Amino acid sequence: MKQYLDIGIKEVLKKYPDLAPILAEYDINCYECNGNCLFKNIFEEHNLSMKEEMELKAKMAEIIT
């Protein structure tokens, strides 16, 4: 997953569309947003608890290979 941290979230979602519903579980709707955040910004911008962040990263790692 590290290789995608400095890539735009929209590009990552195009490559891995199955991430969108996982992000939505945490009220992160990057696929609807008009912004141009980097993939790594989703953790900084959405004020997740440490537990939520760890859960989200684990779920995302199952999809991103």
N, CA, C and O atoms as a Tripos MOL2 file, in Angstrom:
@<TRIPOS>MOLECULE
protein
  260   259    65     0     0
PROTEIN
NO_CHARGES

@<TRIPOS>ATOM
      1 N           0.8200   -1.1950    0.0000 N.3       1 MET1
      2 CA          0.0000    0.0000    0.0000 C.3       1 MET1
      3 C           0.8660    1.2620    0.0000 C.2       1 MET1
      4 O           0.4300    2.3170   -0.4590 O.2       1 MET1
      5 N           2.0690    1.1520    0.5050 N.am      2 LYS2
      6 CA          2.9490    2.3250    0.5950 C.3       2 LYS2
      7 C           3.1870    2.9800   -0.7550 C.2       2 LYS2
      8 O           3.3370    4.1990   -0.8370 O.2       2 LYS2
      9 N           3.2220    2.1830   -1.8090 N.am      3 GLN3
     10 CA          3.5190    2.7350   -3.1260 C.3       3 GLN3
     11 C           2.4380    3.6920   -3.6190 C.2       3 GLN3
     12 O           2.6680    4.4320   -4.5750 O.2       3 GLN3
     13 N           1.2650    3.6930   -2.9880 N.am      4 TYR4
     14 CA          0.1690    4.5560   -3.4140 C.3       4 TYR4
     15 C          -0.0120    5.7930   -2.5430 C.2       4 TYR4
     16 O          -0.8470    6.6390   -2.8620 O.2       4 TYR4
     17 N           0.7320    5.9260   -1.4670 N.am      5 LEU5
     18 CA          0.5120    7.0190   -0.5250 C.3       5 LEU5
     19 C           0.6240    8.3990   -1.1580 C.2       5 LEU5
     20 O          -0.1290    9.3030   -0.7950 O.2       5 LEU5
     21 N           1.5410    8.5800   -2.0900 N.am      6 ASP6
     22 CA          1.7380    9.8910   -2.7130 C.3       6 ASP6
     23 C           1.0420   10.0290   -4.0620 C.2       6 ASP6
     24 O           1.3930   10.8930   -4.8650 O.2       6 ASP6
     25 N           0.0610    9.1780   -4.3040 N.am      7 ILE7
     26 CA         -0.7320    9.2250   -5.5340 C.3       7 ILE7
     27 C          -2.1130    9.7660   -5.1850 C.2       7 ILE7
     28 O          -2.6070    9.5400   -4.0800 O.2       7 ILE7
     29 N          -2.7220   10.4600   -6.0940 N.am      8 GLY8
     30 CA         -4.0540   11.0110   -5.8680 C.3       8 GLY8
     31 C          -5.0690    9.9220   -5.5530 C.2       8 GLY8
     32 O          -5.0630    8.8610   -6.1770 O.2       8 GLY8
     33 N          -5.9330   10.1840   -4.5940 N.am      9 ILE9
     34 CA         -6.9330    9.1880   -4.1770 C.3       9 ILE9
     35 C          -7.8300    8.7870   -5.3350 C.2       9 ILE9
     36 O          -8.2480    7.6330   -5.4240 O.2       9 ILE9
     37 N          -8.1280    9.7250   -6.2190 N.am     10 LYS10
     38 CA         -8.9790    9.4000   -7.3700 C.3      10 LYS10
     39 C          -8.3210    8.3380   -8.2600 C.2      10 LYS10
     40 O          -8.9970    7.4400   -8.7630 O.2      10 LYS10
     41 N          -7.0110    8.4440   -8.4500 N.am     11 GLU11
     42 CA         -6.2930    7.4550   -9.2590 C.3      11 GLU11
     43 C          -6.3170    6.0850   -8.5920 C.2      11 GLU11
     44 O          -6.4940    5.0630   -9.2550 O.2      11 GLU11
     45 N          -6.1370    6.0760   -7.2770 N.am     12 VAL12
     46 CA         -6.1460    4.8070   -6.5450 C.3      12 VAL12
     47 C          -7.5340    4.1760   -6.6250 C.2      12 VAL12
     48 O          -7.6600    2.9640   -6.8000 O.2      12 VAL12
     49 N          -8.5690    4.9990   -6.4970 N.am     13 LEU13
     50 CA         -9.9400    4.4780   -6.5740 C.3      13 LEU13
     51 C         -10.2780    3.9680   -7.9730 C.2      13 LEU13
     52 O         -11.0680    3.0340   -8.1130 O.2      13 LEU13
     53 N          -9.6960    4.5640   -9.0040 N.am     14 LYS14
     54 CA         -9.9030    4.0530  -10.3620 C.3      14 LYS14
     55 C          -9.2990    2.6660  -10.5140 C.2      14 LYS14
     56 O          -9.8770    1.7860  -11.1510 O.2      14 LYS14
     57 N          -8.1340    2.4880   -9.9220 N.am     15 LYS15
     58 CA         -7.4510    1.1990  -10.0150 C.3      15 LYS15
     59 C          -8.0920    0.1580   -9.1020 C.2      15 LYS15
     60 O          -8.1360   -1.0250   -9.4370 O.2      15 LYS15
     61 N          -8.5900    0.6040   -7.9430 N.am     16 TYR16
     62 CA         -9.1910   -0.2930   -6.9550 C.3      16 TYR16
     63 C         -10.5760    0.2240   -6.5420 C.2      16 TYR16
     64 O         -10.7320    0.7220   -5.4270 O.2      16 TYR16
     65 N         -11.5590    0.1170   -7.4000 N.am     17 PRO17
     66 CA        -12.8880    0.6570   -7.0870 C.3      17 PRO17
     67 C         -13.5480    0.0050   -5.8700 C.2      17 PRO17
     68 O         -14.4630    0.5860   -5.2860 O.2      17 PRO17
     69 N         -13.1050   -1.1730   -5.4860 N.am     18 ASP18
     70 CA        -13.6690   -1.8360   -4.3090 C.3      18 ASP18
     71 C         -13.3000   -1.1240   -3.0100 C.2      18 ASP18
     72 O         -13.8320   -1.4540   -1.9500 O.2      18 ASP18
     73 N         -12.4010   -0.1600   -3.0850 N.am     19 LEU19
     74 CA        -12.0660    0.6250   -1.8960 C.3      19 LEU19
     75 C         -13.1790    1.5980   -1.5140 C.2      19 LEU19
     76 O         -13.3440    1.9200   -0.3370 O.2      19 LEU19
     77 N         -13.9340    2.0620   -2.4920 N.am     20 ALA20
     78 CA        -14.9570    3.0870   -2.2350 C.3      20 ALA20
     79 C         -15.9540    2.6690   -1.1620 C.2      20 ALA20
     80 O         -16.1940    3.4590   -0.2490 O.2      20 ALA20
     81 N         -16.5530    1.4790   -1.2120 N.am     21 PRO21
     82 CA        -17.5000    1.1180   -0.1610 C.3      21 PRO21
     83 C         -16.8400    0.9470    1.2100 C.2      21 PRO21
     84 O         -17.4720    1.1780    2.2400 O.2      21 PRO21
     85 N         -15.5820    0.5460    1.2170 N.am     22 ILE22
     86 CA        -14.8700    0.4230    2.4980 C.3      22 ILE22
     87 C         -14.6570    1.8010    3.1060 C.2      22 ILE22
     88 O         -14.8580    1.9950    4.3050 O.2      22 ILE22
     89 N         -14.2560    2.7440    2.2860 N.am     23 LEU23
     90 CA        -14.0870    4.1100    2.7710 C.3      23 LEU23
     91 C         -15.4190    4.6740    3.2610 C.2      23 LEU23
     92 O         -15.4740    5.3710    4.2740 O.2      23 LEU23
     93 N         -16.4740    4.3690    2.5440 N.am     24 ALA24
     94 CA        -17.8050    4.8670    2.9210 C.3      24 ALA24
     95 C         -18.2340    4.3510    4.2880 C.2      24 ALA24
     96 O         -18.9850    5.0280    4.9910 O.2      24 ALA24
     97 N         -17.7760    3.1700    4.6780 N.am     25 GLU25
     98 CA        -18.0840    2.6390    6.0070 C.3      25 GLU25
     99 C         -17.5970    3.5730    7.1140 C.2      25 GLU25
    100 O         -18.1280    3.5620    8.2240 O.2      25 GLU25
    101 N         -16.5930    4.3720    6.8030 N.am     26 TYR26
    102 CA        -16.0020    5.2990    7.7640 C.3      26 TYR26
    103 C         -16.3760    6.7530    7.4280 C.2      26 TYR26
    104 O         -15.7050    7.6920    7.8560 O.2      26 TYR26
    105 N         -17.4420    6.9150    6.6680 N.am     27 ASP27
    106 CA        -17.9150    8.2350    6.2280 C.3      27 ASP27
    107 C         -16.8490    9.0140    5.4630 C.2      27 ASP27
    108 O         -16.7490   10.2360    5.5780 O.2      27 ASP27
    109 N         -16.0640    8.2930    4.6900 N.am     28 ILE28
    110 CA        -15.0610    8.9080    3.8180 C.3      28 ILE28
    111 C         -15.5450    8.7030    2.3930 C.2      28 ILE28
    112 O         -15.5480    7.5840    1.8810 O.2      28 ILE28
    113 N         -15.9480    9.7770    1.7680 N.am     29 ASN29
    114 CA        -16.5700    9.6910    0.4430 C.3      29 ASN29
    115 C         -15.6980   10.3480   -0.6240 C.2      29 ASN29
    116 O         -16.1560   11.2080   -1.3770 O.2      29 ASN29
    117 N         -14.4540    9.9350   -0.6750 N.am     30 CYS30
    118 CA        -13.5080   10.5160   -1.6280 C.3      30 CYS30
    119 C         -13.9600   10.3430   -3.0770 C.2      30 CYS30
    120 O         -13.6560   11.1830   -3.9240 O.2      30 CYS30
    121 N         -14.6680    9.2800   -3.3630 N.am     31 TYR31
    122 CA        -15.1160    9.0360   -4.7300 C.3      31 TYR31
    123 C         -16.1460   10.0760   -5.1750 C.2      31 TYR31
    124 O         -16.3410   10.2700   -6.3750 O.2      31 TYR31
    125 N         -16.8040   10.7440   -4.2340 N.am     32 GLU32
    126 CA        -17.7860   11.7830   -4.5670 C.3      32 GLU32
    127 C         -17.1710   13.1800   -4.5470 C.2      32 GLU32
    128 O         -17.7410   14.1180   -5.1050 O.2      32 GLU32
    129 N         -16.0430   13.3180   -3.9240 N.am     33 CYS33
    130 CA        -15.4180   14.6160   -3.6950 C.3      33 CYS33
    131 C         -14.7960   15.1640   -4.9800 C.2      33 CYS33
    132 O         -14.3780   14.4020   -5.8510 O.2      33 CYS33
    133 N         -14.7420   16.4670   -5.0860 N.am     34 ASN34
    134 CA        -14.1030   17.1140   -6.2310 C.3      34 ASN34
    135 C         -12.6600   17.5040   -5.9420 C.2      34 ASN34
    136 O         -12.0040   18.1330   -6.7710 O.2      34 ASN34
    137 N         -12.1700   17.1320   -4.7700 N.am     35 GLY35
    138 CA        -10.8160   17.4880   -4.3800 C.3      35 GLY35
    139 C          -9.7670   16.6520   -5.0780 C.2      35 GLY35
    140 O         -10.0680   15.7550   -5.8660 O.2      35 GLY35
    141 N          -8.5330   16.9730   -4.7640 N.am     36 ASN36
    142 CA         -7.4160   16.2470   -5.3820 C.3      36 ASN36
    143 C          -6.4210   15.7860   -4.3170 C.2      36 ASN36
    144 O          -5.2090   15.9200   -4.4890 O.2      36 ASN36
    145 N          -6.9350   15.2510   -3.2330 N.am     37 CYS37
    146 CA         -6.0960   14.7760   -2.1350 C.3      37 CYS37
    147 C          -5.2530   13.5770   -2.5570 C.2      37 CYS37
    148 O          -5.6010   12.8260   -3.4680 O.2      37 CYS37
    149 N          -4.1580   13.4320   -1.8720 N.am     38 LEU38
    150 CA         -3.3440   12.2440   -2.0440 C.3      38 LEU38
    151 C          -3.9360   11.1230   -1.2120 C.2      38 LEU38
    152 O          -4.6750   11.3710   -0.2600 O.2      38 LEU38
    153 N          -3.6190    9.9130   -1.5660 N.am     39 PHE39
    154 CA         -4.1210    8.7450   -0.8640 C.3      39 PHE39
    155 C          -3.8200    8.8330    0.6320 C.2      39 PHE39
    156 O          -4.6680    8.4960    1.4570 O.2      39 PHE39
    157 N          -2.6170    9.2840    0.9800 N.am     40 LYS40
    158 CA         -2.2380    9.3600    2.3840 C.3      40 LYS40
    159 C          -3.0640   10.3820    3.1650 C.2      40 LYS40
    160 O          -3.1530   10.2910    4.3890 O.2      40 LYS40
    161 N          -3.6600   11.3400    2.4860 N.am     41 ASN41
    162 CA         -4.4320   12.3830    3.1640 C.3      41 ASN41
    163 C          -5.7320   11.8870    3.7670 C.2      41 ASN41
    164 O          -6.2820   12.5450    4.6500 O.2      41 ASN41
    165 N          -6.2360   10.7550    3.3220 N.am     42 ILE42
    166 CA         -7.5060   10.2920    3.8760 C.3      42 ILE42
    167 C          -7.3900   10.0090    5.3660 C.2      42 ILE42
    168 O          -8.3750   10.1200    6.0960 O.2      42 ILE42
    169 N          -6.2090    9.6490    5.8210 N.am     43 PHE43
    170 CA         -6.0200    9.3660    7.2450 C.3      43 PHE43
    171 C          -5.8620   10.6510    8.0450 C.2      43 PHE43
    172 O          -6.2730   10.7160    9.2030 O.2      43 PHE43
    173 N          -5.2760   11.6610    7.4420 N.am     44 GLU44
    174 CA         -5.0550   12.9360    8.1190 C.3      44 GLU44
    175 C          -6.3170   13.8020    8.1310 C.2      44 GLU44
    176 O          -6.5840   14.4980    9.1110 O.2      44 GLU44
    177 N          -7.0740   13.7600    7.0680 N.am     45 GLU45
    178 CA         -8.2050   14.6680    6.8870 C.3      45 GLU45
    179 C          -9.4920   14.2310    7.5700 C.2      45 GLU45
    180 O         -10.3770   15.0560    7.7950 O.2      45 GLU45
    181 N          -9.6130   12.9680    7.9010 N.am     46 HIS46
    182 CA        -10.9090   12.4780    8.3530 C.3      46 HIS46
    183 C         -10.9730   12.1240    9.8290 C.2      46 HIS46
    184 O         -11.9340   11.4970   10.2750 O.2      46 HIS46
    185 N          -9.9760   12.5130   10.5810 N.am     47 ASN47
    186 CA         -9.9870   12.3980   12.0460 C.3      47 ASN47
    187 C         -10.4880   11.0570   12.5620 C.2      47 ASN47
    188 O         -11.3780   11.0050   13.4110 O.2      47 ASN47
    189 N          -9.9240    9.9910   12.0580 N.am     48 LEU48
    190 CA        -10.2780    8.6640   12.5240 C.3      48 LEU48
    191 C          -9.5800    8.3900   13.8480 C.2      48 LEU48
    192 O          -8.4860    8.8940   14.1010 O.2      48 LEU48
    193 N         -10.2120    7.5990   14.6750 N.am     49 SER49
    194 CA         -9.5260    7.1530   15.8860 C.3      49 SER49
    195 C          -8.4270    6.1860   15.4610 C.2      49 SER49
    196 O          -8.4150    5.7030   14.3290 O.2      49 SER49
    197 N          -7.5190    5.9150   16.3660 N.am     50 MET50
    198 CA         -6.4300    4.9820   16.0530 C.3      50 MET50
    199 C          -7.0030    3.6140   15.6980 C.2      50 MET50
    200 O          -6.5230    2.9580   14.7730 O.2      50 MET50
    201 N          -8.0240    3.1840   16.4280 N.am     51 LYS51
    202 CA         -8.6560    1.8910   16.1570 C.3      51 LYS51
    203 C          -9.2810    1.8790   14.7640 C.2      51 LYS51
    204 O          -9.1010    0.9260   14.0070 O.2      51 LYS51
    205 N         -10.0150    2.9410   14.4300 N.am     52 GLU52
    206 CA        -10.6420    3.0220   13.1070 C.3      52 GLU52
    207 C          -9.5960    3.0340   11.9980 C.2      52 GLU52
    208 O          -9.7550    2.3720   10.9720 O.2      52 GLU52
    209 N          -8.5310    3.7900   12.2140 N.am     53 GLU53
    210 CA         -7.4790    3.8640   11.1990 C.3      53 GLU53
    211 C          -6.8400    2.4980   10.9750 C.2      53 GLU53
    212 O          -6.5850    2.1090    9.8360 O.2      53 GLU53
    213 N          -6.5850    1.7750   12.0520 N.am     54 MET54
    214 CA         -5.9850    0.4470   11.9240 C.3      54 MET54
    215 C          -6.9380   -0.5230   11.2190 C.2      54 MET54
    216 O          -6.5100   -1.3200   10.3830 O.2      54 MET54
    217 N          -8.2250   -0.4530   11.5580 N.am     55 GLU55
    218 CA         -9.2170   -1.3000   10.9010 C.3      55 GLU55
    219 C          -9.2980   -0.9890    9.4190 C.2      55 GLU55
    220 O          -9.3020   -1.8900    8.5800 O.2      55 GLU55
    221 N          -9.3620    0.2970    9.1070 N.am     56 LEU56
    222 CA         -9.4630    0.7210    7.7150 C.3      56 LEU56
    223 C          -8.2370    0.2800    6.9180 C.2      56 LEU56
    224 O          -8.3680   -0.2410    5.8100 O.2      56 LEU56
    225 N          -7.0730    0.4840    7.4690 N.am     57 LYS57
    226 CA         -5.8480    0.0830    6.7660 C.3      57 LYS57
    227 C          -5.8260   -1.4210    6.5190 C.2      57 LYS57
    228 O          -5.4030   -1.8690    5.4530 O.2      57 LYS57
    229 N          -6.2770   -2.1950    7.4890 N.am     58 ALA58
    230 CA         -6.3030   -3.6540    7.3210 C.3      58 ALA58
    231 C          -7.2640   -4.0490    6.2040 C.2      58 ALA58
    232 O          -6.9470   -4.9150    5.3900 O.2      58 ALA58
    233 N          -8.4370   -3.4170    6.1630 N.am     59 LYS59
    234 CA         -9.4160   -3.7210    5.1160 C.3      59 LYS59
    235 C          -8.8890   -3.3190    3.7380 C.2      59 LYS59
    236 O          -9.0800   -4.0350    2.7550 O.2      59 LYS59
    237 N          -8.2260   -2.1690    3.6820 N.am     60 MET60
    238 CA         -7.6900   -1.6910    2.4140 C.3      60 MET60
    239 C          -6.5550   -2.5850    1.9410 C.2      60 MET60
    240 O          -6.4140   -2.8180    0.7410 O.2      60 MET60
    241 N          -5.7460   -3.0860    2.8600 N.am     61 ALA61
    242 CA         -4.6260   -3.9510    2.4980 C.3      61 ALA61
    243 C          -5.1030   -5.2610    1.8810 C.2      61 ALA61
    244 O          -4.3730   -5.8820    1.1080 O.2      61 ALA61
    245 N          -6.3120   -5.6840    2.2130 N.am     62 GLU62
    246 CA         -6.8600   -6.8950    1.6110 C.3      62 GLU62
    247 C          -7.1630   -6.6970    0.1290 C.2      62 GLU62
    248 O          -7.1790   -7.6580   -0.6390 O.2      62 GLU62
    249 N          -7.4030   -5.4590   -0.2660 N.am     63 ILE63
    250 CA         -7.7560   -5.1510   -1.6530 C.3      63 ILE63
    251 C          -6.5300   -4.7250   -2.4570 C.2      63 ILE63
    252 O          -6.3330   -5.1640   -3.5910 O.2      63 ILE63
    253 N          -5.7180   -3.8720   -1.8600 N.am     64 ILE64
    254 CA         -4.5450   -3.3600   -2.5680 C.3      64 ILE64
    255 C          -3.4190   -4.3660   -2.4200 C.2      64 ILE64
    256 O          -2.9930   -4.6920   -1.3130 O.2      64 ILE64
    257 N          -2.9520   -4.8470   -3.5510 N.am     65 THR65
    258 CA         -1.8840   -5.8530   -3.5270 C.3      65 THR65
    259 C          -0.6050   -5.3030   -4.1010 C.2      65 THR65
    260 O           0.4000   -6.0110   -4.1610 O.2      65 THR65
@<TRIPOS>BOND
     1     1     2 1
     2     2     3 1
     3     3     4 2
     4     3     5 am
     5     5     6 1
     6     6     7 1
     7     7     8 2
     8     7     9 am
     9     9    10 1
    10    10    11 1
    11    11    12 2
    12    11    13 am
    13    13    14 1
    14    14    15 1
    15    15    16 2
    16    15    17 am
    17    17    18 1
    18    18    19 1
    19    19    20 2
    20    19    21 am
    21    21    22 1
    22    22    23 1
    23    23    24 2
    24    23    25 am
    25    25    26 1
    26    26    27 1
    27    27    28 2
    28    27    29 am
    29    29    30 1
    30    30    31 1
    31    31    32 2
    32    31    33 am
    33    33    34 1
    34    34    35 1
    35    35    36 2
    36    35    37 am
    37    37    38 1
    38    38    39 1
    39    39    40 2
    40    39    41 am
    41    41    42 1
    42    42    43 1
    43    43    44 2
    44    43    45 am
    45    45    46 1
    46    46    47 1
    47    47    48 2
    48    47    49 am
    49    49    50 1
    50    50    51 1
    51    51    52 2
    52    51    53 am
    53    53    54 1
    54    54    55 1
    55    55    56 2
    56    55    57 am
    57    57    58 1
    58    58    59 1
    59    59    60 2
    60    59    61 am
    61    61    62 1
    62    62    63 1
    63    63    64 2
    64    63    65 am
    65    65    66 1
    66    66    67 1
    67    67    68 2
    68    67    69 am
    69    69    70 1
    70    70    71 1
    71    71    72 2
    72    71    73 am
    73    73    74 1
    74    74    75 1
    75    75    76 2
    76    75    77 am
    77    77    78 1
    78    78    79 1
    79    79    80 2
    80    79    81 am
    81    81    82 1
    82    82    83 1
    83    83    84 2
    84    83    85 am
    85    85    86 1
    86    86    87 1
    87    87    88 2
    88    87    89 am
    89    89    90 1
    90    90    91 1
    91    91    92 2
    92    91    93 am
    93    93    94 1
    94    94    95 1
    95    95    96 2
    96    95    97 am
    97    97    98 1
    98    98    99 1
    99    99   100 2
   100    99   101 am
   101   101   102 1
   102   102   103 1
   103   103   104 2
   104   103   105 am
   105   105   106 1
   106   106   107 1
   107   107   108 2
   108   107   109 am
   109   109   110 1
   110   110   111 1
   111   111   112 2
   112   111   113 am
   113   113   114 1
   114   114   115 1
   115   115   116 2
   116   115   117 am
   117   117   118 1
   118   118   119 1
   119   119   120 2
   120   119   121 am
   121   121   122 1
   122   122   123 1
   123   123   124 2
   124   123   125 am
   125   125   126 1
   126   126   127 1
   127   127   128 2
   128   127   129 am
   129   129   130 1
   130   130   131 1
   131   131   132 2
   132   131   133 am
   133   133   134 1
   134   134   135 1
   135   135   136 2
   136   135   137 am
   137   137   138 1
   138   138   139 1
   139   139   140 2
   140   139   141 am
   141   141   142 1
   142   142   143 1
   143   143   144 2
   144   143   145 am
   145   145   146 1
   146   146   147 1
   147   147   148 2
   148   147   149 am
   149   149   150 1
   150   150   151 1
   151   151   152 2
   152   151   153 am
   153   153   154 1
   154   154   155 1
   155   155   156 2
   156   155   157 am
   157   157   158 1
   158   158   159 1
   159   159   160 2
   160   159   161 am
   161   161   162 1
   162   162   163 1
   163   163   164 2
   164   163   165 am
   165   165   166 1
   166   166   167 1
   167   167   168 2
   168   167   169 am
   169   169   170 1
   170   170   171 1
   171   171   172 2
   172   171   173 am
   173   173   174 1
   174   174   175 1
   175   175   176 2
   176   175   177 am
   177   177   178 1
   178   178   179 1
   179   179   180 2
   180   179   181 am
   181   181   182 1
   182   182   183 1
   183   183   184 2
   184   183   185 am
   185   185   186 1
   186   186   187 1
   187   187   188 2
   188   187   189 am
   189   189   190 1
   190   190   191 1
   191   191   192 2
   192   191   193 am
   193   193   194 1
   194   194   195 1
   195   195   196 2
   196   195   197 am
   197   197   198 1
   198   198   199 1
   199   199   200 2
   200   199   201 am
   201   201   202 1
   202   202   203 1
   203   203   204 2
   204   203   205 am
   205   205   206 1
   206   206   207 1
   207   207   208 2
   208   207   209 am
   209   209   210 1
   210   210   211 1
   211   211   212 2
   212   211   213 am
   213   213   214 1
   214   214   215 1
   215   215   216 2
   216   215   217 am
   217   217   218 1
   218   218   219 1
   219   219   220 2
   220   219   221 am
   221   221   222 1
   222   222   223 1
   223   223   224 2
   224   223   225 am
   225   225   226 1
   226   226   227 1
   227   227   228 2
   228   227   229 am
   229   229   230 1
   230   230   231 1
   231   231   232 2
   232   231   233 am
   233   233   234 1
   234   234   235 1
   235   235   236 2
   236   235   237 am
   237   237   238 1
   238   238   239 1
   239   239   240 2
   240   239   241 am
   241   241   242 1
   242   242   243 1
   243   243   244 2
   244   243   245 am
   245   245   246 1
   246   246   247 1
   247   247   248 2
   248   247   249 am
   249   249   250 1
   250   250   251 1
   251   251   252 2
   252   251   253 am
   253   253   254 1
   254   254   255 1
   255   255   256 2
   256   255   257 am
   257   257   258 1
   258   258   259 1
   259   259   260 2
@<TRIPOS>SUBSTRUCTURE
     1 MET1         2 RESIDUE 1 A MET
     2 LYS2         6 RESIDUE 1 A LYS
     3 GLN3        10 RESIDUE 1 A GLN
     4 TYR4        14 RESIDUE 1 A TYR
     5 LEU5        18 RESIDUE 1 A LEU
     6 ASP6        22 RESIDUE 1 A ASP
     7 ILE7        26 RESIDUE 1 A ILE
     8 GLY8        30 RESIDUE 1 A GLY
     9 ILE9        34 RESIDUE 1 A ILE
    10 LYS10       38 RESIDUE 1 A LYS
    11 GLU11       42 RESIDUE 1 A GLU
    12 VAL12       46 RESIDUE 1 A VAL
    13 LEU13       50 RESIDUE 1 A LEU
    14 LYS14       54 RESIDUE 1 A LYS
    15 LYS15       58 RESIDUE 1 A LYS
    16 TYR16       62 RESIDUE 1 A TYR
    17 PRO17       66 RESIDUE 1 A PRO
    18 ASP18       70 RESIDUE 1 A ASP
    19 LEU19       74 RESIDUE 1 A LEU
    20 ALA20       78 RESIDUE 1 A ALA
    21 PRO21       82 RESIDUE 1 A PRO
    22 ILE22       86 RESIDUE 1 A ILE
    23 LEU23       90 RESIDUE 1 A LEU
    24 ALA24       94 RESIDUE 1 A ALA
    25 GLU25       98 RESIDUE 1 A GLU
    26 TYR26      102 RESIDUE 1 A TYR
    27 ASP27      106 RESIDUE 1 A ASP
    28 ILE28      110 RESIDUE 1 A ILE
    29 ASN29      114 RESIDUE 1 A ASN
    30 CYS30      118 RESIDUE 1 A CYS
    31 TYR31      122 RESIDUE 1 A TYR
    32 GLU32      126 RESIDUE 1 A GLU
    33 CYS33      130 RESIDUE 1 A CYS
    34 ASN34      134 RESIDUE 1 A ASN
    35 GLY35      138 RESIDUE 1 A GLY
    36 ASN36      142 RESIDUE 1 A ASN
    37 CYS37      146 RESIDUE 1 A CYS
    38 LEU38      150 RESIDUE 1 A LEU
    39 PHE39      154 RESIDUE 1 A PHE
    40 LYS40      158 RESIDUE 1 A LYS
    41 ASN41      162 RESIDUE 1 A ASN
    42 ILE42      166 RESIDUE 1 A ILE
    43 PHE43      170 RESIDUE 1 A PHE
    44 GLU44      174 RESIDUE 1 A GLU
    45 GLU45      178 RESIDUE 1 A GLU
    46 HIS46      182 RESIDUE 1 A HIS
    47 ASN47      186 RESIDUE 1 A ASN
    48 LEU48      190 RESIDUE 1 A LEU
    49 SER49      194 RESIDUE 1 A SER
    50 MET50      198 RESIDUE 1 A MET
    51 LYS51      202 RESIDUE 1 A LYS
    52 GLU52      206 RESIDUE 1 A GLU
    53 GLU53      210 RESIDUE 1 A GLU
    54 MET54      214 RESIDUE 1 A MET
    55 GLU55      218 RESIDUE 1 A GLU
    56 LEU56      222 RESIDUE 1 A LEU
    57 LYS57      226 RESIDUE 1 A LYS
    58 ALA58      230 RESIDUE 1 A ALA
    59 LYS59      234 RESIDUE 1 A LYS
    60 MET60      238 RESIDUE 1 A MET
    61 ALA61      242 RESIDUE 1 A ALA
    62 GLU62      246 RESIDUE 1 A GLU
    63 ILE63      250 RESIDUE 1 A ILE
    64 ILE64      254 RESIDUE 1 A ILE
    65 THR65      258 RESIDUE 1 A THR
